[in-house]
Amino acid sequence: MSGEPSGRVRLELSAEEARALHAALEELLERGAEEPLGRVYRLLAWRTLAATGGSGLSGRLAEIARRSGSLEEFEAARDRELGPILEGLENPENRDP
């Protein structure tokens, strides 16, 4: 490794650790700490999905995350490919009481 900074930081977490960090950030965001945590939360979600698998909707999200080169690319592809499905799931009318 050279003495020059690479401009990149690599963070290695187990899937369990990443999910725990993601949940903690989500809790902070719900309390109103939007900036700058919002982008960190979204980045962690994207990279966690890319590193894990799944089936059904989770599997499709993971596939989109793996083929995306940036957070913005991931969010655009996710919205384009799964937007109506995700919007339907977020609709309060579709939730259990």
SVG drawing of the C-alpha trace seen along z (x, -y; Angstrom):
<svg xmlns="http://www.w3.org/2000/svg" viewBox="-57 -18 61 35">
<polyline fill="none" stroke="black" stroke-width="0.4" points="0.0,0.0 1.4,-3.4 1.6,-6.5 -0.9,-8.2 -4.6,-8.2 -6.8,-6.2 -9.9,-8.3 -11.8,-5.2 -12.6,-3.7 -13.5,-0.1 -15.8,1.0 -16.3,4.7 -19.3,5.8 -21.0,9.1 -24.6,9.1 -25.8,9.1 -23.7,6.1 -24.8,4.2 -28.4,4.8 -27.9,3.7 -26.2,0.5 -29.0,-0.1 -31.7,0.3 -29.8,-2.1 -29.6,-4.7 -33.3,-4.2 -34.2,-4.9 -32.1,-8.1 -33.8,-9.2 -37.2,-8.6 -36.3,-10.9 -35.5,-13.7 -31.8,-13.5 -32.2,-13.6 -28.9,-15.3 -26.4,-13.9 -27.6,-10.4 -30.1,-10.1 -27.5,-9.4 -25.5,-7.2 -28.6,-5.1 -29.4,-4.8 -25.8,-3.9 -25.7,-1.2 -29.0,0.3 -27.7,0.4 -24.4,2.1 -26.0,4.5 -28.5,5.6 -25.6,6.0 -23.7,8.2 -26.6,10.5 -29.1,12.5 -32.6,13.5 -35.7,14.7 -38.7,12.9 -38.7,9.1 -35.5,9.2 -33.8,11.2 -34.8,8.8 -33.6,5.8 -30.3,7.6 -29.9,8.3 -30.5,4.6 -28.1,3.5 -25.3,5.8 -25.5,4.5 -25.7,0.8 -22.5,-1.2 -23.7,-4.0 -26.4,-4.7 -28.2,-7.0 -28.1,-4.2 -29.5,-1.7 -32.3,-4.0 -33.3,-4.8 -33.2,-1.2 -35.2,-0.1 -37.8,-2.8 -38.1,-1.9 -38.3,1.8 -40.1,2.2 -41.6,-1.2 -45.3,-0.3 -44.7,2.9 -42.8,0.9 -45.3,-1.9 -48.1,0.6 -46.3,2.2 -45.8,-1.3 -49.4,-2.2 -51.1,-2.3 -54.2,-0.7 -52.2,2.4 -50.9,2.9 -52.3,5.1 -54.2,3.2"/>
</svg>
